Amino acid sequence: MALHVGVLGPLDVRVGGRPVHVATGRLRALLAVLAMSAGRAVPPDRLAGAVWGDEQPDHARRSVQLYVTRLRRALGAGAIRTRTDGYLLVADQVDAVRFLRLLDTAAAAADSGTERARLVAALELWRGTPFDGIRAAWLDRVEGPRLLDRYLAAVERRIDLDLAAGAEGEVVGQLRELTARHPVRERFWEQLMTALYRAGRRAEALEAYRRLYRLLADELGVTPGAAVRELHRRILAGDPALRGPAGRGGAPVPRQLPAAVRGFSGRAGSLDRLDAVAGRAGDAAAVAVISGGGGVGKTSLAVHWAHRAAGRFPDGQLYVDLRGFGPSGQAVRPADAVRGFLEALGTAPANVPTDLPAQVGLYRSLTSGKRVIVLLDNAADAEQVRPLLPGAAGSVAVVTSRHQLPGLVAEGAYPVTLDVLPAGESRALLAGRLGADQVDAEPDAVARIVAICAGLPLALAIVAARATTPPLHSLDALAAELGEFRTCLDALASADAATDLRAVFSWSYCRLGPAAKRLFRLLGIHPGRDVGALAAASLAGTTAAATRPVLAELCRAHLLTEHAPGRYACHDLLRVYAAELLDSHDAEADRRAARRRLLDHLLATAAAAALLIEPLRDPIAVVRPAPGVTPEPFGKREDALAWLDAERPALLSAVELARDDGLDAHAWQLA
């Protein structure tokens, strides 16, 4: 099983993703020494010296063997191999070893963007003081100081790259913290003075020098080094050569992100996924595709993450709403989006090329070697997105779409799929908008509101807005008011198309093909929590082979989710929307025929399952299925039991459905 060892902070050991507690001090030291060997065997004598130092036991080699045996019990028998030249730790990852390798690859990078990306990836591994809580002389005197020196040098280099890119305003706060933690490291003071001067804060830059001068005089009895003194002189003289790219009239740094999302909550796994995608931007531009149904919170997630990650991308953030789904029906052309990006990156309108390939080439040239977030919101398809993706390492693009965009995923994009929120995260979203005190004070009302909203973030946001709009009501009164409407869609209706759920759902529905539209409407008939593929085929009166691609189209549009092989579901708000469409688009005769086919499917399949489970029971002559009905085939008894378990809610509701349609034989036979 995979072994991961973290020593860049408190000891963190995981085997197969499961934390392993190594309690004994000597065992912790032994593991840390083996981990730092970077895949090389360590002789027993060296292990003993590293673990015990000058206080080695009388039988040091025997003690090492005993501790190795105990460590194997904790980590697994294959974690430590015995070789002729010593003991070898078999670890999939040691954070300190990965840290050092990333620094080496950063130093060898061909451009500053790649170098910075690898430095950031290395620095993100740092969790605190190396070997924190581990007592071993060799680690304290040799490895710990060596790692700290490499860390501080990497921080200095990363800040140099940020200053070279004109991000002085973003590093001042970091440098103030660094000079406080490492007060005698003059390079940080030099960088702080430079950043302040470039940010137009000359007096503060001179005050930083005075603080350093007094600190060194009081603590060490020395003056600042020659480099800092020369920088001080140039700041006093107002040397124009000290000005950064922005001060020299360089290209602007775009900051196009929409406003940060208020009250954002949940989605921890999706945020971690986006962080991981950004961490892969060191070797090539990374792309994430956030897909999900209308109102599920794709844009909120993307904007929240982009604001959170902005510090890792000092060269700016580009944003465009591609309007792939919306009331206008007019998607943004790639040429128009690229033109907007070029102008944001400092290209004069007269200098923008006229044809798309030349525009894309200039755009990718301007972003090459930079660390930029490109947020492409509400994309219609992959063709609209491809020209807008950055081409060089260091940058990350985040695409949101109601479609899964499998073409981009096949080309290396990382999918992030969103569904409705679970009850706990729905409650947290309301607490973030309304305040925890109000939500905690009315738990029953909150539970009713969450149920009405079906976990859909847009619906929850609509309700939260109503709760804070005069005249203000208690949540209990609001829940009661919502419950008085004929349907939940009526309760959540809005005059603004952007926040009206019917309109939001329609933008996905209208993009479907005729067969997918019809099947989506017919699914509003099915009374169960989910529907099987053959039940869907029977509803439509088509074959299983013809229905599968239609179900796949609905899944790509996130109007359905295949939550288990061959079983499909959607949230309650979409079910109500499908039923409304069915009533308004399909004749009563067609609706009745579809209900009859569904009941035939359930009845024929239930009868076959019952006979397979109890072969000796007296069979009943069930109603003959109508044309176009496909019962479920069962190979064994377990399959029949599984189907009955999955369809139990639908079978119970089907009895009432048959009764209401006057299909008495179906009703009593299903019962």
C-alpha positions in Angstrom: 0.0 0.0 0.0 1.1 3.6 -0.7 3.3 5.0 2.0 3.5 8.8 2.3 5.8 10.4 4.9 5.7 14.1 5.8 8.5 15.7 7.7 8.2 19.4 6.7 6.3 20.1 9.9 4.9 17.6 12.5 5.5 14.0 11.4 2.6 12.9 9.1 2.6 9.2 8.1 -0.1 7.7 5.9 -0.4 4.1 4.6 -2.9 3.7 1.8 -4.3 7.1 2.7 -4.9 6.1 6.3 -3.0 8.0 9.1 -0.5 6.0 11.1 0.5 7.2 14.5 4.2 6.6 15.3 4.4 7.5 19.0 7.9 6.5 20.2 10.5 9.1 19.9 13.3 6.8 18.6 10.9 5.2 16.0 10.0 8.7 14.8 13.7 9.6 14.4 14.5 6.3 12.7 11.6 6.8 10.2 12.7 10.4 9.5 16.3 9.4 8.8 15.2 6.6 6.5 12.8 9.0 4.7 15.5 11.6 4.1 17.7 8.9 2.4 15.7 9.6 -0.8 15.5 5.9 -1.9 19.1 5.0 -0.8 19.9 2.3 1.8 21.2 3.5 5.1 23.8 1.4 6.9 22.9 0.4 10.5 25.9 2.3 12.0 24.8 5.5 10.3 21.3 4.9 11.5 22.5 4.4 15.0 24.6 7.6 14.9 21.7 9.6 13.4 19.1 8.4 15.9 21.2 8.3 19.2 24.0 10.7 18.4 26.7 10.5 21.1 24.5 8.4 23.4 24.4 5.2 21.4 23.5 2.0 23.3 26.0 -0.8 23.9 24.5 -3.0 21.2 23.6 -0.3 18.6 23.2 -2.6 15.6 20.9 -4.9 17.6 18.9 -1.9 18.8 18.5 -0.7 15.2 17.2 -4.1 14.1 14.6 -4.1 16.9 13.4 -0.6 16.0 13.2 -1.5 12.3 11.1 -4.5 13.3 8.7 -2.3 15.3 8.5 0.2 12.5 7.6 -2.6 10.0 4.7 -3.6 12.2 3.4 0.0 12.1 3.9 0.6 8.4 3.6 -2.9 6.8 6.1 -5.6 6.2 7.2 -4.3 2.8 7.8 -0.7 3.9 11.5 -1.3 4.9 13.7 -3.6 3.0 16.9 -5.1 4.3 19.8 -5.0 1.9 23.5 -5.8 2.1 24.3 -2.1 2.4 21.6 -1.3 5.0 17.9 -0.5 5.3 15.8 1.0 2.6 12.5 2.8 3.1 10.0 2.1 0.3 7.9 5.3 0.2 5.8 6.6 -2.6 6.3 10.1 -1.4 8.4 12.0 1.2 7.5 15.6 1.2 11.0 16.8 1.9 12.5 14.8 -1.0 9.8 16.1 -3.3 10.4 19.6 -2.1 14.1 19.4 -2.9 13.5 17.8 -6.3 11.0 20.6 -7.2 13.6 23.2 -6.3 16.1 21.5 -8.5 13.7 21.4 -11.5 12.7 25.1 -10.8 16.4 26.1 -11.1 16.6 24.3 -14.5 13.3 25.8 -15.8 13.5 27.4 -19.3 11.2 30.4 -18.4 10.2 32.4 -15.4 6.6 31.2 -15.4 7.6 27.5 -15.2 10.2 28.3 -12.5 7.7 30.2 -10.4 5.1 27.4 -10.7 7.6 24.8 -9.5 8.7 27.0 -6.7 5.1 27.5 -5.5 4.5 23.8 -5.7 7.6 23.2 -3.6 6.7 25.9 -1.0 3.2 24.6 -0.6 4.6 21.3 0.8 6.0 23.3 3.8 3.8 22.8 6.9 6.0 24.3 9.6 9.4 23.5 11.2 11.0 20.4 9.7 11.1 17.4 11.9 8.9 19.1 14.5 8.6 16.9 17.5 11.4 14.5 16.4 14.6 14.4 18.5 17.7 13.4 16.6 21.0 15.2 16.6 21.7 14.6 12.9 18.3 16.0 11.9 18.7 19.0 14.3 22.2 19.9 13.2 22.3 18.9 9.5 19.1 18.1 7.7 16.8 20.7 9.5 19.1 23.7 8.8 19.7 22.5 5.3 16.0 22.3 4.5 15.4 25.7 6.1 18.1 27.3 4.1 16.7 25.9 0.8 13.2 27.0 1.9 14.2 30.6 2.6 16.2 30.8 -0.6 13.2 29.5 -2.6 10.9 32.1 -0.9 13.4 34.8 -1.9 13.6 33.6 -5.5 9.8 33.4 -5.8 9.5 37.0 -4.5 12.1 38.1 -6.9 10.0 36.6 -9.8 6.9 38.3 -8.4 8.7 41.7 -8.2 10.0 41.2 -11.8 6.4 40.6 -12.9 5.2 43.9 -11.3 3.4 42.2 -8.3 5.0 44.4 -5.7 1.6 45.3 -4.1 0.9 41.6 -3.5 4.2 40.7 -1.7 4.5 43.6 0.8 2.3 41.9 3.4 4.3 38.6 2.9 7.6 40.4 3.3 6.5 42.2 6.5 5.7 38.7 7.9 9.0 37.3 6.7 11.1 40.2 8.1 9.4 39.7 11.5 10.0 35.9 11.5 13.6 36.2 10.1 14.7 39.6 11.3 18.5 39.2 10.5 18.0 37.9 7.0 18.8 41.0 5.1 17.6 39.8 1.7 14.0 39.9 2.9 14.5 43.5 4.1 16.0 44.4 0.7 13.0 43.0 -1.1 10.6 44.7 1.3 12.2 48.1 0.6 12.1 47.5 -3.2 8.4 46.4 -3.1 7.4 49.5 -1.0 9.3 51.9 -3.3 7.8 50.4 -6.4 4.3 50.6 -4.8 4.8 54.4 -4.4 5.5 54.1 -0.6 9.0 55.6 -0.5 8.7 56.9 3.1 7.8 53.4 4.3 10.8 51.9 2.3 13.2 54.3 4.1 11.5 53.5 7.5 12.1 49.8 6.8 15.8 50.5 6.3 15.9 52.4 9.6 14.3 49.5 11.5 16.8 47.1 10.0 19.7 49.4 10.9 18.6 49.7 14.5 17.9 46.0 14.8 21.4 44.9 13.6 23.1 47.5 15.7 21.3 46.5 18.9 21.4 42.8 18.4 24.7 42.2 16.6 26.6 45.5 16.7 26.9 45.6 12.9 25.5 47.7 10.1 23.5 46.4 7.1 25.4 44.9 4.2 26.6 46.6 1.1 23.6 45.6 -1.0 21.1 47.0 1.4 23.0 50.2 1.9 23.3 50.7 -1.9 19.5 50.1 -2.2 18.9 52.7 0.5 21.1 55.2 -1.3 19.2 54.7 -4.6 15.8 55.1 -2.8 17.0 58.4 -1.3 18.0 59.5 -4.7 14.7 58.4 -6.3 16.5 56.2 -8.9 14.0 55.6 -11.8 15.8 52.3 -12.6 14.4 50.9 -9.4 10.8 51.2 -10.7 9.1 47.9 -11.5 7.4 46.9 -14.8 4.3 48.9 -13.9 6.4 52.0 -13.0 8.2 51.8 -16.3 5.0 51.8 -18.2 4.8 48.0 -18.6 1.7 46.1 -19.4 -1.2 46.3 -16.9 -2.0 43.4 -14.6 -5.7 42.4 -15.3 -8.0 41.9 -12.3 -11.2 40.9 -14.1 -12.8 38.5 -11.6 -16.4 39.2 -10.5 -17.0 40.1 -6.9 -16.2 37.5 -4.3 -19.1 35.2 -3.4 -20.7 36.1 -0.1 -21.6 33.3 2.2 -19.9 30.6 0.1 -19.9 27.2 1.9 -19.3 23.6 1.2 -17.7 22.1 -1.9 -14.5 21.2 0.0 -13.8 18.3 -2.3 -14.2 20.4 -5.5 -12.0 23.1 -4.1 -9.3 20.6 -3.3 -9.6 19.3 -6.9 -9.1 22.7 -8.3 -6.1 23.3 -6.0 -4.7 20.0 -7.4 -5.2 21.1 -11.0 -3.5 24.5 -10.3 -0.6 22.5 -8.8 -0.1 20.8 -12.1 0.4 24.0 -14.1 4.2 23.9 -13.7 4.8 21.7 -16.7 2.0 22.9 -18.9 -1.1 25.1 -18.7 -3.7 23.3 -16.7 -7.4 23.3 -17.5 -10.3 22.4 -15.2 -13.9 21.9 -16.5 -16.6 22.5 -13.8 -19.9 21.1 -15.1 -23.3 20.7 -13.6 -26.9 21.6 -14.1 -28.4 25.1 -14.0 -28.3 26.8 -10.6 -26.0 24.2 -9.1 -23.3 26.8 -8.3 -20.6 26.3 -11.0 -19.8 30.0 -11.3 -19.9 30.6 -7.5 -17.4 27.8 -7.1 -15.1 29.0 -9.8 -15.1 32.6 -8.7 -14.6 31.7 -5.0 -11.7 29.4 -5.9 -10.1 32.0 -8.2 -10.2 34.7 -5.5 -8.7 32.2 -3.0 -5.9 31.2 -5.5 -5.3 34.7 -6.9 -2.1 35.2 -4.8 -0.5 32.2 -6.6 -1.1 33.9 -10.0 0.5 37.3 -9.7 0.2 38.2 -13.4 -3.5 38.6 -13.1 -6.9 37.1 -13.7 -8.9 37.2 -16.9 -12.7 36.6 -17.0 -15.4 36.4 -19.6 -19.0 35.3 -19.5 -19.3 33.3 -22.7 -23.2 33.3 -22.4 -23.4 29.7 -23.7 -26.7 29.4 -21.8 -28.8 32.4 -21.0 -31.8 34.5 -21.9 -30.1 36.3 -24.8 -29.4 33.1 -26.7 -26.4 34.7 -28.3 -23.1 33.1 -27.2 -19.9 35.2 -27.2 -17.8 34.5 -30.3 -14.2 33.4 -29.5 -12.8 36.3 -31.5 -14.7 38.8 -29.3 -13.5 37.1 -26.1 -9.9 37.0 -27.2 -10.1 40.7 -28.2 -11.2 41.6 -24.7 -8.4 39.6 -23.2 -5.8 41.3 -25.5 -7.0 44.7 -24.5 -6.9 43.8 -20.8 -3.3 42.6 -21.3 -2.4 46.1 -22.6 -2.8 45.7 -26.4 -4.1 48.9 -28.0 -7.3 48.3 -30.0 -5.6 49.4 -33.2 -3.0 46.7 -32.7 -5.3 43.8 -32.3 -5.1 41.5 -35.3 -8.2 41.0 -37.4 -8.3 37.2 -37.8 -8.8 34.8 -35.0 -5.6 32.7 -35.4 -3.5 35.8 -35.2 -5.4 37.0 -32.2 -4.9 33.7 -30.5 -1.2 33.7 -31.3 -0.8 37.2 -29.8 -2.8 36.2 -26.7 -0.7 33.2 -26.0 2.5 35.2 -26.6 1.4 37.8 -24.0 0.5 35.1 -21.4 3.6 33.0 -22.1 6.0 32.9 -19.1 3.2 34.4 -16.8 1.1 33.0 -14.0 -2.5 33.9 -15.0 -6.0 32.5 -14.0 -8.3 32.5 -17.0 -11.9 32.0 -16.0 -14.2 31.0 -18.9 -17.7 31.1 -17.5 -20.9 29.6 -19.0 -19.3 27.9 -22.0 -21.6 26.4 -24.7 -19.1 23.9 -26.1 -15.5 23.0 -26.5 -15.1 24.9 -29.8 -16.0 28.1 -28.0 -13.3 27.5 -25.3 -10.3 26.2 -27.2 -9.0 29.5 -28.6 -9.2 31.1 -25.1 -7.0 28.6 -23.3 -3.5 29.8 -22.4 -0.8 27.8 -24.2 2.3 27.9 -21.8 3.1 26.5 -18.4 2.3 28.5 -15.3 -1.3 29.5 -16.1 -4.6 27.7 -15.3 -7.9 27.9 -17.1 -11.2 27.2 -15.3 -14.2 26.5 -17.6 -17.8 26.3 -16.4 -20.5 24.7 -18.5 -23.8 22.9 -18.2 -22.2 20.3 -20.6 -19.4 18.0 -19.6 -17.3 19.0 -22.5 -15.8 15.5 -23.0 -13.6 16.8 -25.9 -11.6 19.0 -23.6 -11.4 16.3 -21.0 -10.0 13.9 -23.7 -7.4 16.5 -24.4 -6.2 16.7 -20.8 -8.6 18.9 -19.0 -9.6 17.8 -15.5 -13.4 17.4 -14.8 -15.0 18.7 -11.7 -18.7 17.7 -11.6 -21.2 19.4 -9.3 -24.5 18.1 -8.0 -27.0 19.6 -5.5 -25.8 20.2 -2.0 -26.4 17.7 0.8 -28.6 18.9 3.7 -25.7 20.0 5.9 -24.1 22.1 3.3 -27.5 23.6 2.3 -28.0 24.7 5.9 -24.5 26.1 6.0 -25.2 28.1 2.8 -28.2 29.7 4.5 -26.2 30.4 7.6 -23.6 32.1 5.5 -26.3 34.4 3.9 -28.6 34.9 6.9 -26.3 34.4 9.9 -25.8 31.3 12.0 -27.9 32.7 14.9 -31.0 33.0 12.8 -30.6 29.6 11.2 -29.8 27.9 14.5 -32.9 29.5 16.1 -35.4 27.9 13.7 -34.0 24.4 12.8 -37.4 23.0 11.7 -38.1 25.9 9.4 -34.7 25.6 7.9 -35.2 21.9 7.3 -38.5 22.6 5.4 -36.8 25.3 3.3 -33.9 23.0 2.4 -36.4 20.3 1.4 -38.3 22.8 -0.8 -35.1 23.9 -2.4 -33.9 20.4 -3.1 -30.3 21.3 -2.3 -30.0 23.6 -5.3 -27.7 26.5 -4.5 -29.6 29.0 -6.7 -32.9 28.1 -5.0 -31.3 28.5 -1.6 -29.9 31.9 -2.6 -33.4 33.0 -3.8 -34.9 32.1 -0.4 -32.1 33.7 1.5 -32.6 36.9 -0.5 -36.3 36.9 0.3 -35.6 36.4 4.0 -33.5 39.6 4.0 -35.8 41.7 1.9 -38.4 43.9 3.7 -40.9 43.2 5.0 -38.8 40.7 7.0 -40.4 37.5 8.3 -39.2 34.7 10.5 -37.9 31.6 8.7 -40.9 29.7 9.9 -43.3 32.2 8.3 -41.2 32.1 5.1 -41.3 28.3 5.0 -45.1 28.4 5.5 -45.4 30.9 2.7 -43.3 28.8 0.3 -45.4 25.7 1.2 -48.7 27.5 0.2 -47.7 27.5 -3.5 -49.0 24.9 -5.9 -45.5 23.7 -6.8 -42.0 24.5 -5.5 -41.2 26.2 -8.8 -44.1 28.6 -8.2 -42.8 29.2 -4.7 -39.3 30.1 -6.1 -40.5 32.0 -9.2 -38.8 35.4 -10.0 -39.3 38.2 -12.4 -35.6 38.2 -13.2 -34.9 35.5 -15.7 -31.4 34.9 -14.3 -32.9 33.8 -11.0 -36.1 32.2 -12.2 -35.7 28.5 -12.0 -38.0 27.7 -14.9 -36.0 30.0 -17.1 -32.7 28.7 -15.8 -33.8 25.1 -16.5 -35.2 26.0 -19.9 -31.7 27.1 -21.2 -30.5 23.5 -20.8 -33.8 21.9 -22.0 -33.9 24.0 -25.2 -30.4 22.8 -26.2 -31.6 19.2 -26.3 -32.4 17.2 -29.4 -36.1 16.2 -30.0 -35.8 12.7 -28.6 -34.0 13.9 -25.4 -36.6 16.7 -24.9 -39.4 14.1 -25.2 -37.8 11.6 -22.8 -37.1 14.4 -20.3 -40.7 15.4 -20.3 -41.9 11.8 -20.0 -39.6 11.2 -17.0 -41.9 13.5 -15.1 -44.4 10.6 -15.0 -42.1 8.2 -13.2 -43.1 8.1 -9.5 -39.8 6.7 -8.1 -36.6 8.3 -6.7 -34.8 7.2 -9.8 -35.5 5.3 -13.1 -33.9 2.3 -14.8 -32.8 2.5 -18.4 -35.4 0.0 -19.5 -38.1 1.8 -17.6 -37.1 5.0 -19.5 -37.2 3.0 -22.7 -40.7 1.8 -21.9 -41.9 5.3 -21.1 -40.6 6.5 -24.5 -41.9 3.3 -26.3 -38.5 2.8 -27.8 -35.8 0.1 -27.7 -33.1 0.0 -25.1 -30.5 0.6 -27.8 -32.3 3.7 -29.0 -32.8 5.0 -25.4 -29.2 4.7 -24.2 -27.8 7.6 -26.3 -30.7 9.8 -25.3 -30.1 9.2 -21.6 -26.4 10.0 -22.2 -27.4 13.3 -23.8 -29.5 14.2 -20.8 -26.6 13.3 -18.5 -24.2 15.4 -20.5 -26.6 18.3 -20.1 -26.9 17.6 -16.4 -30.6 17.2 -16.5 -30.1 13.6 -15.3 -27.3 11.9 -13.3 -26.4 8.3 -13.7 -25.8 7.7 -9.9 -25.5 3.9 -10.4 -24.9 1.8 -13.5 -28.1 1.9 -15.5 -30.1 4.0 -12.9 -30.8 7.7 -13.5 -32.1 10.5 -11.2 -32.6 14.2 -11.0 -33.4 16.5 -8.1 -37.1 17.3 -7.2 -37.1 20.8 -8.8 -36.2 19.3 -12.2 -38.8 16.6 -11.8 -41.5 19.2 -11.2 -40.2 21.1 -14.3 -40.3 18.0 -16.4 -43.9 17.3 -15.3 -45.0 20.9 -16.1 -43.5 20.6 -19.6 -45.3 17.3 -20.1 -48.6 18.9 -19.3 -48.1 21.8 -21.6 -46.4 20.1 -24.6 -47.9 16.6 -24.8 -51.5 15.6 -25.6 -53.4 13.8 -22.9 -53.7 10.7 -25.1 -49.9 10.6 -25.4 -49.4 11.1 -21.7 -51.9 8.3 -20.9 -50.2 5.9 -23.3 -46.8 6.6 -21.7 -48.2 6.0 -18.2 -49.7 2.7 -19.4 -46.3 1.7 -20.9 -44.6 2.5 -17.6 -47.2 0.5 -15.6 -46.9 -2.4 -18.0 -43.1 -2.4 -17.5 -43.3 -2.3 -13.7 -46.0 -5.0 -13.6 -44.4 -7.4 -16.1 -41.0 -7.0 -14.4 -42.4 -7.4 -10.9 -44.3 -10.5 -11.9 -41.2 -12.1 -13.4 -39.1 -11.1 -10.3 -41.7 -12.6 -7.9 -41.7 -16.0 -9.8 -37.9 -16.1 -9.8 -37.8 -15.4 -6.1 -40.6 -17.9 -5.2 -40.9 -20.4 -8.1 -43.6 -22.4 -6.3 -46.0 -19.5 -5.9 -49.3 -19.5 -8.0 -48.7 -17.2 -11.0 -51.3 -14.6 -12.0 -52.2 -13.8 -15.6 -50.9 -10.2 -15.7 -52.0 -7.6 -18.1 -50.4 -8.1 -21.5 -47.8 -5.3 -22.1 -48.5 -2.7 -24.8 -46.1 -2.5 -27.8 -42.9 -0.7 -27.0 -42.6 -2.1 -23.4 -39.3 -3.7 -22.4 -39.4 -5.7 -19.1 -36.2 -6.2 -17.1 -34.4 -9.5 -17.8 -33.2 -11.3 -14.7 -30.4 -13.8 -14.7 -30.6 -14.9 -11.1 -32.6 -14.4 -7.9 -30.3 -11.8 -6.5 -30.9 -9.6 -9.6 -34.7 -9.8 -9.0 -34.3 -8.9 -5.3 -32.1 -5.9 -6.1 -34.6 -4.6 -8.7 -37.5 -4.9 -6.3 -35.5 -3.1 -3.6 -34.6 -0.3 -6.0 -38.1 0.1 -7.4 -40.1 -0.4 -4.2 -41.1 3.4 -3.9 -42.1 3.4 -7.6 -44.1 0.2 -7.3 -46.0 1.6 -4.3 -46.8 4.8 -6.1 -47.6 2.9 -9.3 -50.6 1.4 -7.6 -52.1 4.8 -7.0 -51.1 5.9 -10.5 -53.0 2.9 -12.0 -56.0 3.6 -9.9 -56.1 7.3 -10.9 -55.9 6.3 -14.6 -58.7 3.7 -14.2 -56.4 0.8 -14.9 -57.9 -1.4 -12.2 -56.2 -4.6 -13.3 -52.8 -3.0 -13.1 -53.7 -1.6 -9.6 -54.7 -4.9 -8.0 -52.0 -6.9 -9.8 -49.2 -4.5 -8.7 -50.6 -4.5 -5.2 
